Structures are given as structure tokens and as C-alpha cells.
Amino acid sequence: MSTLTAQRAPAKSQAGGKPEWPDPYQQVTDLIIEHLENGVVPWRCPWNREVGRPRNFHSGRPYRGINTILLGCRYAVSPWWMTYRQALERGGHVRKGERGALVIKYGTFDLKDAPQATEDGKNRKGAYLRSFTVFNASQIEGIEFPQTPQSPATSPGERIERAEAIVRAMPQRPVIHEGHDTRALYRPPTDEIEMPSFSSFESAETYHLTLLHEIGHSTGHSSRLNRASLTKHDEFGGPVYSQEELVAEMCAAFVGMEAGIVKDAHEQSAAYLRSWLSVLKSKDHRRWIVQAASQASHAADFILGRTSEEQEPQPEVTT
């Protein structure tokens, strides 16, 4: 188990005492709440379909987890992002007046004073969470960025074919039954998914995103990722249930974007928005959105059969 601490540059104390450290978890949660209050579900379309996944220009790696969503909310015209300091180091500068975007980073360190080492004799690890501000290539001058490749237009039929291919190729795919129930669900004890008949959905996109949601649940099975929010499931509406639902929602969005399909804006009902606002505004749930997004990234990687491009430490996080 890792010890997790939140770190960022200290803010000025209002009372003139010790500086106050902003909580990255709360910063992220507040941003997500702001979008929800404006009627936008940020994880429904986690990045600009035409631009592609946001990437860090310094490392070349795509952002993952909650950072994908935080940067996707900006609808930037370039996939490339970097910090103010990284821009200066490369001979560029951020234009005056530009507003940056929040991202967070996990890291680990040795707990040298820990009373016990791990079984292999190494020091126990602690984990930290830090927040940074990054700027899009469109906000930076003096640096030549690669030209953003134009994604070829795809028809609805082509996008559905992609989604079907993803499901067919999923490693250790659960058994999927269609037309056996009036609602979609995943049954962990039998590792089976039940889907209503295809004709009962208003569109092929809705059917496949619903299926991806249930497949997202299945990645938490003990034979796959062994995710606690699934294996330690509580009653409908309970805190563990709600967190697992958030993981499945984000996983479906991540995989859906790989196929080029997203949920329509009209499905973002007032009741749906209120339900997530109620959960995320609770002080006991301030870490959920960050943790769920990280787990959803790993779930999407499992479904897509790929090794994570940038594995994040997975410390034990409690609410």
C-alpha cells in the first residue's frame, strides 16, 4: 500500500500565517462540477475527435486518465500541450493573457524511514499528486509544432464497424447475450452481459456505447483487472456502486472515442446531471473523479488489448 499526498506550489495565506496548499483532488473536482453545472458532461466526449488525444509536447506521450478529460474540455485546435517553463526552455513563450489548463501528475518516492521494507528488500513507496498548468500549442509563440494531422471523415457505418471490431477483439471477452432482458446489465458472478435487443435502441451508436459501458464493468472482474469498485460491490446507489458506475461511464467514453462514437448532447438530461453533481459535491467523494478516470483508462487499455503508454501508479486511495 502506498501513502498518497497532494502537492502543489503553496498559495498565499489569507491570515498571513503559513501558506495554504491547494488540494489537486479538489481542484479537479471543482472543475468537473463547473462543467456539470453548465450542462456539460466532460467525460462524454473526452477529446476533440478532429484533433485527437491531447499529448505532452515535451515527452511526446498522450495524456491519460483525468488529464485526457481536463484538456479535452478545452476543445483546443492542437493536440500538443506544455508548461510555461517547458516553452521557455525550448526558446518559446506563452502569449500574454493566455489562460492555461490544469493537469495533474502522479509520482512515487522511497519511504526511507518506513519501519519495514518490501519482500524484495526495497524501500516502501509513497505516492504524491501534483497539479500543473499547461498551455496549448495555439497559445505559444516561438516554437514550431508538428502540423496537426487531419482525421479522415468516417461515416456512421464505419464508426459502428470499428466499435464491433473492438468488441470482437477484446481479450478475455465475457459472454454477451442479446434480447434476454429489458435492460442492459453485467452479472459478475457468471461473468455475463445481458443486452436488450438491438432494435430497442434508438440508434446503433447508443447500442454500442451501452454495450461498452457494460464491458467496462466486466474489466473489473477478478479474472481481469480485479477492480475493488466491482469486486466489493455494495447495494444500488451505494458509494462503491456509484464509483463503479463512474468508471464504466468513462471507460465507455474512452473506447467509444477510439471508434469515433460519442453520446448525443440531448442525452445529458437534467436528472443525470443532478445525480453526478450530488455525488461529486460531497466532501467525502472529492477523490472519486481522479481515481475513476485513472481506472477507466486502464479498463479501456484492457478492452483495446494494448499496453498502457504511460502507466500511472495506483496507490490505495480512500475517500
N, C-alpha and C positions, 0 to 999 in steps of 0.2 A: 504494500500500500504506500502511496506517495502522499507527502504533505503538500498541499496546494496553497500558495499565497498569491495575492493580487498586487501588482506593482505598476506604478506609473510615476512620472515626474510629479512632485508634490504641488498642490495648489496652495495659494496664499491663505493663511488663516484669517478668518474674519475678526477674530478676537485678538489678534496679534500674538498668539501663542505658537504652538507647534504647527507646522504645515499639515494640511489635510490631504490625504491621498485618495484621489478618485478611485472608485471601485470599477474595474473594467466590466465585470458582470452587470453592474447596474447601468453603466454607460450603454452597453449593448441593448439591454432590456428596455431602457428608456427610448432608444431609437426605434426599436421594433414597435413599441406601444404607440409612438408618434405616428408611424405609418398606419397602424391598425385604426387609430382614431380618425385618420384621414380617409378611411375606407379602402386602404391598400393592404393586401396580404403579401408581404415581401417574399415569402418562400414559394409562392405560386409560380412565379417566373423568375428564377434565381439569377439569370444573367440575360443580357441583350442577345437575342437569337442571331442578329446580323453580325455582331462584333465577336461573339464567342466568350468563353470563360475569361474572367479577369486574371491577369498574370502580373507577377512582380518582375519589373524590368531588370533589377539588379541580379536576381537569381535565375530568371527565365522560367521559374516554376509557376504553375497555376495556383491561385489561392484555393483553399479548401474550407469546408465547414461553414461556420457563420461568416467568415470573411467573404466567401462567394456571395452570400446574400447581402451583406452590408455594402459591398461595392456594386453588386447588381442593381441595388436600389437607386444608384446614381444615374443609370442609363447613359453611361459615358460613350463617346464615339470611338474610343480606342481601348483595346484590352490591357494596355500597359499602364502600370502604376509604380510609383516610387516615393520615398520620403523626401522631405526638403533637403536633408543632408546628403542623400544619395544623388540628388540632382546637382548640388554644388560640387560634389566630388567628381562628377563627370563633366564639369565645365558648363553646366546649365544653371537655370534659375527658375523658380516659380514666379509667375507674373503677379504683380502687386494686386492685392484684393481678392485673390482666388481662395476659395474655401475648400479645405481638404476633407478627406473621408476617414472615418475611424476603422482601424483594423486591430486585431489582437494577435498575440503570438504566445504559444506555449514554449516552455523551456524546462530543462531539468538541471539539477546541481547535486553534488555529493553532500550528504548529511554526515560530515566528518565527525561530529560529536555524538552521532547516534550510538546508543549502547550496544547494538548488535549489528553485525554485517549480514549480508545475504548469504545464502547457502554456498555460493561460489567464492566467498571471501571478499567480494567487492562491497564498497560503501553503499549504504541505502541511499535511495534517490529522493530528493524533494522536487517538486514541480512548481513553477511560477507562471503567472499570467500577466502579460504586459500589454498595454494599449499604445498604438502609434497612430500618427496622422500621415496619410499618403495622398498623393496628387496624381491625377490622370495626365497622360502624355499631352492631352489637349490644353492643359494648364501650364505647361513647361516650355520654356524657350531655350535655345542654345544646344539642344540635343537632337540628333537625328534618330528618330524611332522607325522601326520597320513599318512598312505600309500595311495597314490592316487588310487582310485578305477578305474579299467579298464572298460570303457564303452563297453558294448557288441556291436559287429558289427551288423549293420542293413542293410538290402537290400534296394535298391531304392524303391521297392514296399512298404516296411514297413514305410519308411520315408514319402511317399505320403499318406499312410493311416493315419499317425499321423497328417499331415497337414489338411487333410479332416476332421478329428475328431475335431481339434481345431476350424475350421470354423463352423462346426455344433454346437459346444457347446458354441460359443460366446454369451454372454448376449446381449440382445437388438440388435441382428444382423440386419443390413439393408437388404433390398430386393436386391437380386442378379439376374440379367438377363444375360443369356449367348447367344451369337450368334446374338445380336441385333445391333452390331456396329463393325466397323473395328479397333477400338482402345479401350483400357481399360480406364474407367473414373468413377469418383464418382460425382453424382449430389446432392449437399447439399439441394437445395430447396425441392426435393422429397425424399431425403434420400435413393437413389437407386444407385447400382453399375451396370455398363454395361461392360460385358466382351466379347471379340471375342470368336468364337467357340474354344473349346479345341483343335481341330485338327489343328488350325492355328498356334499353338505354337510349337517350335522345340523340346520341352521336357515337361514332366509333372512337373518337378521342376520349369521351367520357368513360366509355367502357374500359379502354386500355389504361387510363390513369387510375381508375378504380382498382383494376387488377394489379397495377404496380404498387398501389397502396397496400393491398393485402400481401403481395410478395415481399414488400418492405418489412411487414410484420414477421414473415417467415424467416428472414435472415437472422432474427434473434433467437431462433431455436437452438437448443443445446448442442445439436449436431453441426451448427454453422458458427455464428458469432457468439452464441451463448450470452445474449444481452439481458442484463438484470431486469430492465423495464418490461421484458416479455416473460422471462422465466419466473419472476417474482410478482406476477400479475395480481392486482387486487380487484375489488369489485368495480363495476361500471361506474365511471365518474370519479373514482378514487385518484389520488395523486400519482401513483405508479401507472395506472391506466392512461391518465391524461398525458403523461410524459411519453409513453409508448406511442400514443396517437400522434404526437408531435413529430416523433422520429419517422413514423411511417408517412406522414404528410410531406415532410421534407425529402425523404428518400424518393417518393413518387415524383416529386418535382425535379430532383436532380436527374433521375433516369429519364423522365419524360422530356427534359430539355435535350438530352443526348439523342433522342429520337425526333426532336423538333416539335413536340406537342405540349401544350400548356392548358390549364383550365381557363375557361372564359371568365371575363370580368363579372358577368351577371351572376355567377355562382358564388360570388363573395357576399353572401347575404348578411343582413344586419344581425341576425341571430348567431351566425357563425363568427362574425367579428366580436360580438359581445362575449361569446363563450371564451375566446382566447384572451381578450382583454381582462376578463375576470380572473383568469389563471395567472397571467403574467404580472398583474398589478399587485399580487400578493407578495409581501416581502419574503415569504418562505420559498418562493419559486424564482428568485432573481437569477439563479444559475441555470435554469432549465433550458433557455433558448440556446445558450452557448454549448451546453453539453449535448442537447438533442441534435444540433446541427453537425457536431463532430461525429456522433454515432450514425447519423443519416449518411454522411459521406462514406463511412466505412461500409454501411449497408449497400449503398449504390455501387461501390467498387466490387463488392461480392457479387451482386447481380450481374454486373458487366464483365465479371471474370478477369479483372485486372488488378495488378499490384498497385497500392496507393503510391502516387507520385511523391507525396510528402507526408509520411506517416506522422501523426501528432501523438504525443504522449497521452495516455489515457489514465490519468490519476483518478483515484476514488474520490468522487465529489459528492458531498452531502448537502441537502438544502437547509 
